[in-house]
Amino acid sequence: CYPCCSAEPFEISPQDGVYIHGLSLDGASWDRRGMRLMEPAPKVLFAALPVVHMFAVNEMTKEQKAQRVYECPVYKKPKRTDLTYITKIRLKTNQSPDYWTLRGAALLCDIK
């Protein structure tokens, strides 16, 4: 799955997978130009993620494995438990993925 450039939902569905919109980042922010995770602005709790094209991948290529990618967990609600866990989305980053894990960065479907 990859975040797309547009902040608006698409009119046409993709051939493979689905477009997902409305996800919020908790503990991180999104760099729209660089298409990767970045530090959140001070006093900003949640940041909107652009539309995500989510699709199944059988096996990652060597280039994909070599990239710095954080496997960001997706939860239904801010209360993060095994009951609200949905899946994970691979997001590019400049830092080590461990950095974002220690920060507790996650995606939320609902921030209330």
DRENVEX-166355 format. One record per residue (C-alpha): x, y, z; residue number from 1; residue in three letters. Coordinates in nm, 3 decimals, decimal comma. Each point is the difference from the previous one (the first is absolute). Layout:
<x = X&y = Y&z = Z&i = NUM&aa = ALA>
...
END
This chain:
<x = 0,000&y = 0,000&z = 0,000&i = 1&aa = CYS>
<x = 0,118&y = 0,347&z = -0,081&i = 2&aa = TYR>
<x = -0,127&y = 0,347&z = 0,093&i = 3&aa = PRO>
<x = -0,103&y = 0,189&z = -0,312&i = 4&aa = CYS>
<x = 0,054&y = 0,369&z = -0,074&i = 5&aa = CYS>
<x = -0,363&y = 0,105&z = 0,016&i = 6&aa = SER>
<x = -0,173&y = 0,099&z = 0,322&i = 7&aa = ALA>
<x = -0,341&y = -0,051&z = -0,164&i = 8&aa = GLU>
<x = -0,166&y = -0,338&z = -0,063&i = 9&aa = PRO>
<x = 0,029&y = -0,131&z = -0,355&i = 10&aa = PHE>
<x = -0,303&y = -0,031&z = -0,229&i = 11&aa = GLU>
<x = 0,114&y = -0,320&z = -0,174&i = 12&aa = ILE>
<x = 0,089&y = -0,318&z = 0,190&i = 13&aa = SER>
<x = 0,342&y = -0,156&z = -0,065&i = 14&aa = PRO>
<x = 0,049&y = -0,324&z = -0,195&i = 15&aa = GLN>
<x = 0,168&y = -0,166&z = 0,301&i = 16&aa = ASP>
<x = -0,081&y = 0,076&z = 0,362&i = 17&aa = GLY>
<x = -0,190&y = 0,294&z = 0,146&i = 18&aa = VAL>
<x = 0,047&y = 0,368&z = 0,080&i = 19&aa = TYR>
<x = -0,026&y = 0,086&z = 0,370&i = 20&aa = ILE>
<x = -0,049&y = 0,353&z = 0,130&i = 21&aa = HIS>
<x = -0,059&y = 0,152&z = 0,341&i = 22&aa = GLY>
<x = 0,293&y = -0,155&z = 0,188&i = 23&aa = LEU>
<x = 0,176&y = 0,213&z = 0,263&i = 24&aa = SER>
<x = 0,361&y = -0,031&z = 0,113&i = 25&aa = LEU>
<x = 0,063&y = -0,001&z = 0,375&i = 26&aa = ASP>
<x = 0,358&y = 0,068&z = 0,113&i = 27&aa = GLY>
<x = 0,121&y = 0,104&z = -0,345&i = 28&aa = ALA>
<x = -0,077&y = 0,227&z = -0,293&i = 29&aa = SER>
<x = 0,003&y = -0,050&z = -0,377&i = 30&aa = TRP>
<x = 0,234&y = 0,177&z = -0,241&i = 31&aa = ASP>
<x = -0,208&y = 0,039&z = -0,317&i = 32&aa = ARG>
<x = 0,296&y = 0,101&z = -0,218&i = 33&aa = ARG>
<x = 0,235&y = -0,272&z = 0,117&i = 34&aa = GLY>
<x = -0,282&y = -0,255&z = 0,039&i = 35&aa = MET>
<x = 0,133&y = -0,121&z = 0,337&i = 36&aa = ARG>
<x = -0,045&y = 0,021&z = 0,377&i = 37&aa = LEU>
<x = 0,141&y = 0,299&z = 0,184&i = 38&aa = MET>
<x = -0,004&y = 0,156&z = 0,346&i = 39&aa = GLU>
<x = -0,337&y = 0,145&z = 0,102&i = 40&aa = PRO>
<x = -0,036&y = 0,375&z = 0,049&i = 41&aa = ALA>
<x = 0,001&y = 0,115&z = 0,364&i = 42&aa = PRO>
<x = -0,339&y = -0,032&z = 0,175&i = 43&aa = LYS>
<x = -0,155&y = -0,183&z = -0,298&i = 44&aa = VAL>
<x = -0,139&y = -0,333&z = 0,119&i = 45&aa = LEU>
<x = -0,129&y = -0,144&z = -0,327&i = 46&aa = PHE>
<x = 0,095&y = 0,053&z = -0,366&i = 47&aa = ALA>
<x = -0,209&y = -0,106&z = -0,299&i = 48&aa = ALA>
<x = 0,147&y = -0,259&z = -0,234&i = 49&aa = LEU>
<x = -0,076&y = 0,044&z = -0,371&i = 50&aa = PRO>
<x = -0,199&y = -0,260&z = -0,190&i = 51&aa = VAL>
<x = 0,165&y = -0,343&z = 0,024&i = 52&aa = VAL>
<x = -0,003&y = -0,256&z = -0,281&i = 53&aa = HIS>
<x = -0,011&y = -0,332&z = 0,184&i = 54&aa = MET>
<x = 0,065&y = -0,325&z = -0,184&i = 55&aa = PHE>
<x = 0,131&y = -0,347&z = 0,074&i = 56&aa = ALA>
<x = 0,368&y = -0,082&z = -0,054&i = 57&aa = VAL>
<x = 0,107&y = -0,363&z = -0,023&i = 58&aa = ASN>
<x = 0,372&y = 0,058&z = 0,034&i = 59&aa = GLU>
<x = 0,209&y = 0,315&z = 0,035&i = 60&aa = MET>
<x = 0,279&y = 0,075&z = -0,245&i = 61&aa = THR>
<x = 0,360&y = 0,057&z = 0,111&i = 62&aa = LYS>
<x = -0,042&y = 0,376&z = -0,058&i = 63&aa = GLU>
<x = -0,308&y = 0,008&z = 0,225&i = 64&aa = GLN>
<x = 0,180&y = -0,192&z = 0,275&i = 65&aa = LYS>
<x = 0,299&y = 0,239&z = -0,019&i = 66&aa = ALA>
<x = -0,215&y = 0,313&z = 0,047&i = 67&aa = GLN>
<x = -0,048&y = 0,157&z = 0,342&i = 68&aa = ARG>
<x = -0,362&y = -0,088&z = 0,064&i = 69&aa = VAL>
<x = -0,202&y = 0,013&z = 0,321&i = 70&aa = TYR>
<x = -0,277&y = -0,257&z = 0,024&i = 71&aa = GLU>
<x = -0,254&y = 0,231&z = 0,160&i = 72&aa = CYS>
<x = -0,283&y = -0,169&z = 0,192&i = 73&aa = PRO>
<x = -0,357&y = 0,107&z = -0,077&i = 74&aa = VAL>
<x = -0,257&y = 0,014&z = 0,281&i = 75&aa = TYR>
<x = -0,373&y = 0,074&z = 0,000&i = 76&aa = LYS>
<x = 0,014&y = 0,231&z = 0,305&i = 77&aa = LYS>
<x = 0,268&y = 0,185&z = 0,202&i = 78&aa = PRO>
<x = -0,022&y = -0,271&z = 0,269&i = 79&aa = LYS>
<x = 0,253&y = -0,242&z = -0,146&i = 80&aa = ARG>
<x = -0,080&y = -0,360&z = 0,085&i = 81&aa = THR>
<x = -0,004&y = -0,327&z = -0,188&i = 82&aa = ASP>
<x = -0,378&y = 0,050&z = -0,042&i = 83&aa = LEU>
<x = 0,044&y = 0,332&z = -0,185&i = 84&aa = THR>
<x = 0,301&y = -0,109&z = -0,213&i = 85&aa = TYR>
<x = -0,080&y = -0,029&z = -0,373&i = 86&aa = ILE>
<x = 0,320&y = -0,044&z = -0,203&i = 87&aa = THR>
<x = 0,332&y = 0,171&z = -0,075&i = 88&aa = LYS>
<x = 0,093&y = 0,239&z = -0,280&i = 89&aa = ILE>
<x = 0,357&y = 0,039&z = -0,127&i = 90&aa = ARG>
<x = 0,106&y = 0,368&z = 0,011&i = 91&aa = LEU>
<x = 0,336&y = 0,136&z = -0,123&i = 92&aa = LYS>
<x = 0,220&y = 0,182&z = 0,249&i = 93&aa = THR>
<x = 0,345&y = 0,157&z = 0,030&i = 94&aa = ASN>
<x = 0,048&y = -0,130&z = 0,354&i = 95&aa = GLN>
<x = 0,031&y = -0,355&z = 0,117&i = 96&aa = SER>
<x = -0,335&y = -0,181&z = 0,032&i = 97&aa = PRO>
<x = 0,091&y = -0,060&z = 0,366&i = 98&aa = ASP>
<x = -0,012&y = 0,377&z = 0,055&i = 99&aa = TYR>
<x = -0,369&y = 0,009&z = -0,093&i = 100&aa = TRP>
<x = -0,075&y = -0,311&z = 0,203&i = 101&aa = THR>
<x = 0,147&y = 0,163&z = 0,310&i = 102&aa = LEU>
<x = -0,202&y = 0,318&z = -0,070&i = 103&aa = ARG>
<x = -0,315&y = -0,209&z = -0,019&i = 104&aa = GLY>
<x = -0,090&y = 0,124&z = -0,347&i = 105&aa = ALA>
<x = -0,322&y = -0,155&z = -0,129&i = 106&aa = ALA>
<x = -0,287&y = 0,064&z = -0,239&i = 107&aa = LEU>
<x = -0,351&y = 0,047&z = 0,136&i = 108&aa = LEU>
<x = -0,331&y = -0,035&z = -0,182&i = 109&aa = CYS>
<x = -0,181&y = 0,211&z = 0,261&i = 110&aa = ASP>
<x = 0,166&y = 0,254&z = 0,230&i = 111&aa = ILE>
<x = -0,294&y = 0,035&z = 0,242&i = 112&aa = LYS>
END
